[in-house]
Amino acid sequence: MRYGHGLPLTERLAELDDEYDVLEFGDRTADQVDAEVTAEARRLAAHPIIPAQPTDASS
């Protein structure tokens, strides 16, 4: 599976994961980040599946 920073489809989840690390320094709660993670996961689940490698339809 490919995910993390630098991959457009999952970049937001990577950013949200980083937010858990700095909760004590910010003004957001874990519940707020949890809600955004859930919303982003739902958005990704509704996203069409994209092959990791290009395919050649002519073969």
mmCIF file as gemmi writes it, N, C-alpha and C atoms, coordinates in Angstrom:
data_model
loop_
_atom_site.group_PDB
_atom_site.id
_atom_site.type_symbol
_atom_site.label_atom_id
_atom_site.label_alt_id
_atom_site.label_comp_id
_atom_site.label_asym_id
_atom_site.label_entity_id
_atom_site.label_seq_id
_atom_site.pdbx_PDB_ins_code
_atom_site.Cartn_x
_atom_site.Cartn_y
_atom_site.Cartn_z
_atom_site.occupancy
_atom_site.B_iso_or_equiv
_atom_site.pdbx_formal_charge
_atom_site.auth_seq_id
_atom_site.auth_asym_id
_atom_site.pdbx_PDB_model_num
ATOM 1 N N . MET Axp A 1 ? 0.841 -1.175 0 1 0 ? 1 A 1
ATOM 2 C CA . MET Axp A 1 ? 0 0 0 1 0 ? 1 A 1
ATOM 3 C C . MET Axp A 1 ? 0.887 1.239 0 1 0 ? 1 A 1
ATOM 4 N N . ARG Axp A 2 ? 0.48 2.226 -0.722 1 0 ? 2 A 1
ATOM 5 C CA . ARG Axp A 2 ? 1.208 3.49 -0.761 1 0 ? 2 A 1
ATOM 6 C C . ARG Axp A 2 ? 0.393 4.546 -0.031 1 0 ? 2 A 1
ATOM 7 N N . TYR Axp A 3 ? 1.05 5.253 0.855 1 0 ? 3 A 1
ATOM 8 C CA . TYR Axp A 3 ? 0.377 6.309 1.581 1 0 ? 3 A 1
ATOM 9 C C . TYR Axp A 3 ? 1.432 7.229 2.191 1 0 ? 3 A 1
ATOM 10 N N . GLY Axp A 4 ? 0.976 8.369 2.688 1 0 ? 4 A 1
ATOM 11 C CA . GLY Axp A 4 ? 1.891 9.265 3.388 1 0 ? 4 A 1
ATOM 12 C C . GLY Axp A 4 ? 2.035 10.608 2.721 1 0 ? 4 A 1
ATOM 13 N N . HIS Axp A 5 ? 3 11.354 3.229 1 0 ? 5 A 1
ATOM 14 C CA . HIS Axp A 5 ? 3.276 12.682 2.684 1 0 ? 5 A 1
ATOM 15 C C . HIS Axp A 5 ? 3.791 12.532 1.255 1 0 ? 5 A 1
ATOM 16 N N . GLY Axp A 6 ? 3.387 13.432 0.406 1 0 ? 6 A 1
ATOM 17 C CA . GLY Axp A 6 ? 3.864 13.417 -0.964 1 0 ? 6 A 1
ATOM 18 C C . GLY Axp A 6 ? 2.984 12.622 -1.912 1 0 ? 6 A 1
ATOM 19 N N . LEU Axp A 7 ? 2.008 11.938 -1.386 1 0 ? 7 A 1
ATOM 20 C CA . LEU Axp A 7 ? 1.052 11.218 -2.235 1 0 ? 7 A 1
ATOM 21 C C . LEU Axp A 7 ? -0.283 11.939 -2.119 1 0 ? 7 A 1
ATOM 22 N N . PRO Axp A 8 ? -0.722 12.571 -3.18 1 0 ? 8 A 1
ATOM 23 C CA . PRO Axp A 8 ? -1.897 13.44 -3.108 1 0 ? 8 A 1
ATOM 24 C C . PRO Axp A 8 ? -3.14 12.791 -2.493 1 0 ? 8 A 1
ATOM 25 N N . LEU Axp A 9 ? -3.377 11.536 -2.787 1 0 ? 9 A 1
ATOM 26 C CA . LEU Axp A 9 ? -4.6 10.898 -2.31 1 0 ? 9 A 1
ATOM 27 C C . LEU Axp A 9 ? -4.63 10.782 -0.786 1 0 ? 9 A 1
ATOM 28 N N . THR Axp A 10 ? -3.495 10.563 -0.159 1 0 ? 10 A 1
ATOM 29 C CA . THR Axp A 10 ? -3.474 10.347 1.292 1 0 ? 10 A 1
ATOM 30 C C . THR Axp A 10 ? -2.735 11.435 2.063 1 0 ? 10 A 1
ATOM 31 N N . GLU Axp A 11 ? -2.352 12.49 1.408 1 0 ? 11 A 1
ATOM 32 C CA . GLU Axp A 11 ? -1.6 13.567 2.066 1 0 ? 11 A 1
ATOM 33 C C . GLU Axp A 11 ? -2.339 14.1 3.292 1 0 ? 11 A 1
ATOM 34 N N . ARG Axp A 12 ? -3.645 14.299 3.185 1 0 ? 12 A 1
ATOM 35 C CA . ARG Axp A 12 ? -4.39 14.872 4.316 1 0 ? 12 A 1
ATOM 36 C C . ARG Axp A 12 ? -4.356 13.94 5.525 1 0 ? 12 A 1
ATOM 37 N N . LEU Axp A 13 ? -4.462 12.641 5.323 1 0 ? 13 A 1
ATOM 38 C CA . LEU Axp A 13 ? -4.379 11.717 6.454 1 0 ? 13 A 1
ATOM 39 C C . LEU Axp A 13 ? -3.001 11.774 7.111 1 0 ? 13 A 1
ATOM 40 N N . ALA Axp A 14 ? -1.965 11.908 6.323 1 0 ? 14 A 1
ATOM 41 C CA . ALA Axp A 14 ? -0.615 12.033 6.88 1 0 ? 14 A 1
ATOM 42 C C . ALA Axp A 14 ? -0.507 13.308 7.717 1 0 ? 14 A 1
ATOM 43 N N . GLU Axp A 15 ? -1.088 14.391 7.238 1 0 ? 15 A 1
ATOM 44 C CA . GLU Axp A 15 ? -1.073 15.647 7.985 1 0 ? 15 A 1
ATOM 45 C C . GLU Axp A 15 ? -1.834 15.496 9.3 1 0 ? 15 A 1
ATOM 46 N N . LEU Axp A 16 ? -2.967 14.816 9.241 1 0 ? 16 A 1
ATOM 47 C CA . LEU Axp A 16 ? -3.753 14.615 10.455 1 0 ? 16 A 1
ATOM 48 C C . LEU Axp A 16 ? -3.008 13.727 11.449 1 0 ? 16 A 1
ATOM 49 N N . ASP Axp A 17 ? -2.305 12.74 10.96 1 0 ? 17 A 1
ATOM 50 C CA . ASP Axp A 17 ? -1.492 11.899 11.837 1 0 ? 17 A 1
ATOM 51 C C . ASP Axp A 17 ? -0.453 12.755 12.56 1 0 ? 17 A 1
ATOM 52 N N . ASP Axp A 18 ? 0.135 13.688 11.855 1 0 ? 18 A 1
ATOM 53 C CA . ASP Axp A 18 ? 1.102 14.599 12.474 1 0 ? 18 A 1
ATOM 54 C C . ASP Axp A 18 ? 0.448 15.445 13.574 1 0 ? 18 A 1
ATOM 55 N N . GLU Axp A 19 ? -0.814 15.811 13.37 1 0 ? 19 A 1
ATOM 56 C CA . GLU Axp A 19 ? -1.503 16.648 14.353 1 0 ? 19 A 1
ATOM 57 C C . GLU Axp A 19 ? -1.646 15.946 15.695 1 0 ? 19 A 1
ATOM 58 N N . TYR Axp A 20 ? -1.79 14.623 15.691 1 0 ? 20 A 1
ATOM 59 C CA . TYR Axp A 20 ? -1.865 13.898 16.967 1 0 ? 20 A 1
ATOM 60 C C . TYR Axp A 20 ? -0.587 14.107 17.778 1 0 ? 20 A 1
ATOM 61 N N . ASP Axp A 21 ? 0.528 14.246 17.1 1 0 ? 21 A 1
ATOM 62 C CA . ASP Axp A 21 ? 1.808 14.413 17.786 1 0 ? 21 A 1
ATOM 63 C C . ASP Axp A 21 ? 1.956 15.772 18.469 1 0 ? 21 A 1
ATOM 64 N N . VAL Axp A 22 ? 1.18 16.757 18.04 1 0 ? 22 A 1
ATOM 65 C CA . VAL Axp A 22 ? 1.331 18.11 18.586 1 0 ? 22 A 1
ATOM 66 C C . VAL Axp A 22 ? 0.057 18.627 19.257 1 0 ? 22 A 1
ATOM 67 N N . LEU Axp A 23 ? -0.837 17.729 19.621 1 0 ? 23 A 1
ATOM 68 C CA . LEU Axp A 23 ? -2.094 18.157 20.245 1 0 ? 23 A 1
ATOM 69 C C . LEU Axp A 23 ? -1.862 19.028 21.481 1 0 ? 23 A 1
ATOM 70 N N . GLU Axp A 24 ? -0.898 18.675 22.281 1 0 ? 24 A 1
ATOM 71 C CA . GLU Axp A 24 ? -0.669 19.414 23.525 1 0 ? 24 A 1
ATOM 72 C C . GLU Axp A 24 ? -0.199 20.848 23.286 1 0 ? 24 A 1
ATOM 73 N N . PHE Axp A 25 ? 0.277 21.141 22.09 1 0 ? 25 A 1
ATOM 74 C CA . PHE Axp A 25 ? 0.776 22.479 21.786 1 0 ? 25 A 1
ATOM 75 C C . PHE Axp A 25 ? -0.221 23.331 21.007 1 0 ? 25 A 1
ATOM 76 N N . GLY Axp A 26 ? -1.286 22.728 20.511 1 0 ? 26 A 1
ATOM 77 C CA . GLY Axp A 26 ? -2.253 23.445 19.677 1 0 ? 26 A 1
ATOM 78 C C . GLY Axp A 26 ? -3.554 23.71 20.398 1 0 ? 26 A 1
ATOM 79 N N . ASP Axp A 27 ? -4.535 24.123 19.625 1 0 ? 27 A 1
ATOM 80 C CA . ASP Axp A 27 ? -5.837 24.447 20.207 1 0 ? 27 A 1
ATOM 81 C C . ASP Axp A 27 ? -6.923 23.448 19.801 1 0 ? 27 A 1
ATOM 82 N N . ARG Axp A 28 ? -6.512 22.324 19.22 1 0 ? 28 A 1
ATOM 83 C CA . ARG Axp A 28 ? -7.478 21.293 18.814 1 0 ? 28 A 1
ATOM 84 C C . ARG Axp A 28 ? -7.437 20.145 19.802 1 0 ? 28 A 1
ATOM 85 N N . THR Axp A 29 ? -8.576 19.451 19.914 1 0 ? 29 A 1
ATOM 86 C CA . THR Axp A 29 ? -8.651 18.286 20.783 1 0 ? 29 A 1
ATOM 87 C C . THR Axp A 29 ? -8.504 17.022 19.948 1 0 ? 29 A 1
ATOM 88 N N . ALA Axp A 30 ? -8.219 15.914 20.624 1 0 ? 30 A 1
ATOM 89 C CA . ALA Axp A 30 ? -8.136 14.626 19.932 1 0 ? 30 A 1
ATOM 90 C C . ALA Axp A 30 ? -9.47 14.297 19.275 1 0 ? 30 A 1
ATOM 91 N N . ASP Axp A 31 ? -10.571 14.643 19.922 1 0 ? 31 A 1
ATOM 92 C CA . ASP Axp A 31 ? -11.894 14.377 19.332 1 0 ? 31 A 1
ATOM 93 C C . ASP Axp A 31 ? -12.091 15.145 18.025 1 0 ? 31 A 1
ATOM 94 N N . GLN Axp A 32 ? -11.587 16.358 17.963 1 0 ? 32 A 1
ATOM 95 C CA . GLN Axp A 32 ? -11.707 17.145 16.734 1 0 ? 32 A 1
ATOM 96 C C . GLN Axp A 32 ? -10.886 16.523 15.612 1 0 ? 32 A 1
ATOM 97 N N . VAL Axp A 33 ? -9.686 16.098 15.92 1 0 ? 33 A 1
ATOM 98 C CA . VAL Axp A 33 ? -8.839 15.461 14.912 1 0 ? 33 A 1
ATOM 99 C C . VAL Axp A 33 ? -9.457 14.12 14.502 1 0 ? 33 A 1
ATOM 100 N N . ASP Axp A 34 ? -9.968 13.365 15.483 1 0 ? 34 A 1
ATOM 101 C CA . ASP Axp A 34 ? -10.638 12.092 15.185 1 0 ? 34 A 1
ATOM 102 C C . ASP Axp A 34 ? -11.779 12.29 14.183 1 0 ? 34 A 1
ATOM 103 N N . ALA Axp A 35 ? -12.571 13.324 14.391 1 0 ? 35 A 1
ATOM 104 C CA . ALA Axp A 35 ? -13.7 13.591 13.502 1 0 ? 35 A 1
ATOM 105 C C . ALA Axp A 35 ? -13.219 13.907 12.093 1 0 ? 35 A 1
ATOM 106 N N . GLU Axp A 36 ? -12.138 14.657 11.986 1 0 ? 36 A 1
ATOM 107 C CA . GLU Axp A 36 ? -11.608 14.987 10.664 1 0 ? 36 A 1
ATOM 108 C C . GLU Axp A 36 ? -10.989 13.753 9.995 1 0 ? 36 A 1
ATOM 109 N N . VAL Axp A 37 ? -10.332 12.905 10.788 1 0 ? 37 A 1
ATOM 110 C CA . VAL Axp A 37 ? -9.781 11.657 10.247 1 0 ? 37 A 1
ATOM 111 C C . VAL Axp A 37 ? -10.919 10.79 9.704 1 0 ? 37 A 1
ATOM 112 N N . THR Axp A 38 ? -11.999 10.678 10.459 1 0 ? 38 A 1
ATOM 113 C CA . THR Axp A 38 ? -13.15 9.876 10.02 1 0 ? 38 A 1
ATOM 114 C C . THR Axp A 38 ? -13.734 10.427 8.729 1 0 ? 38 A 1
ATOM 115 N N . ALA Axp A 39 ? -13.881 11.732 8.643 1 0 ? 39 A 1
ATOM 116 C CA . ALA Axp A 39 ? -14.423 12.345 7.423 1 0 ? 39 A 1
ATOM 117 C C . ALA Axp A 39 ? -13.499 12.101 6.236 1 0 ? 39 A 1
ATOM 118 N N . GLU Axp A 40 ? -12.199 12.216 6.454 1 0 ? 40 A 1
ATOM 119 C CA . GLU Axp A 40 ? -11.238 11.994 5.366 1 0 ? 40 A 1
ATOM 120 C C . GLU Axp A 40 ? -11.23 10.527 4.949 1 0 ? 40 A 1
ATOM 121 N N . ALA Axp A 41 ? -11.321 9.621 5.912 1 0 ? 41 A 1
ATOM 122 C CA . ALA Axp A 41 ? -11.374 8.194 5.585 1 0 ? 41 A 1
ATOM 123 C C . ALA Axp A 41 ? -12.62 7.872 4.763 1 0 ? 41 A 1
ATOM 124 N N . ARG Axp A 42 ? -13.724 8.481 5.108 1 0 ? 42 A 1
ATOM 125 C CA . ARG Axp A 42 ? -14.954 8.276 4.321 1 0 ? 42 A 1
ATOM 126 C C . ARG Axp A 42 ? -14.794 8.818 2.909 1 0 ? 42 A 1
ATOM 127 N N . ARG Axp A 43 ? -14.141 9.975 2.786 1 0 ? 43 A 1
ATOM 128 C CA . ARG Axp A 43 ? -13.911 10.553 1.462 1 0 ? 43 A 1
ATOM 129 C C . ARG Axp A 43 ? -13.044 9.614 0.627 1 0 ? 43 A 1
ATOM 130 N N . LEU Axp A 44 ? -11.996 9.07 1.246 1 0 ? 44 A 1
ATOM 131 C CA . LEU Axp A 44 ? -11.117 8.157 0.526 1 0 ? 44 A 1
ATOM 132 C C . LEU Axp A 44 ? -11.834 6.864 0.142 1 0 ? 44 A 1
ATOM 133 N N . ALA Axp A 45 ? -12.693 6.378 1.017 1 0 ? 45 A 1
ATOM 134 C CA . ALA Axp A 45 ? -13.433 5.143 0.728 1 0 ? 45 A 1
ATOM 135 C C . ALA Axp A 45 ? -14.36 5.321 -0.464 1 0 ? 45 A 1
ATOM 136 N N . ALA Axp A 46 ? -14.824 6.533 -0.673 1 0 ? 46 A 1
ATOM 137 C CA . ALA Axp A 46 ? -15.713 6.817 -1.799 1 0 ? 46 A 1
ATOM 138 C C . ALA Axp A 46 ? -14.942 7.12 -3.084 1 0 ? 46 A 1
ATOM 139 N N . HIS Axp A 47 ? -13.615 7.287 -2.975 1 0 ? 47 A 1
ATOM 140 C CA . HIS Axp A 47 ? -12.763 7.631 -4.114 1 0 ? 47 A 1
ATOM 141 C C . HIS Axp A 47 ? -12.568 6.397 -4.989 1 0 ? 47 A 1
ATOM 142 N N . PRO Axp A 48 ? -12.601 6.545 -6.293 1 0 ? 48 A 1
ATOM 143 C CA . PRO Axp A 48 ? -12.349 5.389 -7.163 1 0 ? 48 A 1
ATOM 144 C C . PRO Axp A 48 ? -10.942 4.835 -6.963 1 0 ? 48 A 1
ATOM 145 N N . ILE Axp A 49 ? -10.814 3.553 -7.131 1 0 ? 49 A 1
ATOM 146 C CA . ILE Axp A 49 ? -9.515 2.904 -6.978 1 0 ? 49 A 1
ATOM 147 C C . ILE Axp A 49 ? -8.635 3.238 -8.177 1 0 ? 49 A 1
ATOM 148 N N . ILE Axp A 50 ? -7.412 3.644 -7.888 1 0 ? 50 A 1
ATOM 149 C CA . ILE Axp A 50 ? -6.452 4.012 -8.924 1 0 ? 50 A 1
ATOM 150 C C . ILE Axp A 50 ? -5.301 3.011 -8.856 1 0 ? 50 A 1
ATOM 151 N N . PRO Axp A 51 ? -4.959 2.362 -9.976 1 0 ? 51 A 1
ATOM 152 C CA . PRO Axp A 51 ? -3.853 1.406 -9.915 1 0 ? 51 A 1
ATOM 153 C C . PRO Axp A 51 ? -2.55 2.084 -9.501 1 0 ? 51 A 1
ATOM 154 N N . ALA Axp A 52 ? -1.748 1.358 -8.735 1 0 ? 52 A 1
ATOM 155 C CA . ALA Axp A 52 ? -0.468 1.899 -8.281 1 0 ? 52 A 1
ATOM 156 C C . ALA Axp A 52 ? 0.504 2.064 -9.436 1 0 ? 52 A 1
ATOM 157 N N . GLN Axp A 53 ? 0.409 1.2 -10.424 1 0 ? 53 A 1
ATOM 158 C CA . GLN Axp A 53 ? 1.284 1.257 -11.584 1 0 ? 53 A 1
ATOM 159 C C . GLN Axp A 53 ? 0.428 1.476 -12.843 1 0 ? 53 A 1
ATOM 160 N N . PRO Axp A 54 ? 0.931 2.247 -13.789 1 0 ? 54 A 1
ATOM 161 C CA . PRO Axp A 54 ? 0.179 2.429 -15.037 1 0 ? 54 A 1
ATOM 162 C C . PRO Axp A 54 ? -0.029 1.092 -15.731 1 0 ? 54 A 1
ATOM 163 N N . THR Axp A 55 ? -1.165 0.968 -16.354 1 0 ? 55 A 1
ATOM 164 C CA . THR Axp A 55 ? -1.436 -0.265 -17.1 1 0 ? 55 A 1
ATOM 165 C C . THR Axp A 55 ? -1.505 0.041 -18.58 1 0 ? 55 A 1
ATOM 166 N N . ASP Axp A 56 ? -1.182 -0.932 -19.399 1 0 ? 56 A 1
ATOM 167 C CA . ASP Axp A 56 ? -1.243 -0.783 -20.84 1 0 ? 56 A 1
ATOM 168 C C . ASP Axp A 56 ? -2.469 -1.551 -21.325 1 0 ? 56 A 1
ATOM 169 N N . ALA Axp A 57 ? -3.5 -0.822 -21.703 1 0 ? 57 A 1
ATOM 170 C CA . ALA Axp A 57 ? -4.772 -1.433 -22.095 1 0 ? 57 A 1
ATOM 171 C C . ALA Axp A 57 ? -4.646 -2.191 -23.419 1 0 ? 57 A 1
ATOM 172 N N . SER Axp A 58 ? -3.574 -1.978 -24.19 1 0 ? 58 A 1
ATOM 173 C CA . SER Axp A 58 ? -3.441 -2.619 -25.491 1 0 ? 58 A 1
ATOM 174 C C . SER Axp A 58 ? -2.889 -4.034 -25.386 1 0 ? 58 A 1
ATOM 175 N N . SER Axp A 59 ? -2.399 -4.464 -24.218 1 0 ? 59 A 1
ATOM 176 C CA . SER Axp A 59 ? -1.825 -5.801 -24.132 1 0 ? 59 A 1
ATOM 177 C C . SER Axp A 59 ? -2.811 -6.824 -23.658 1 0 ? 59 A 1
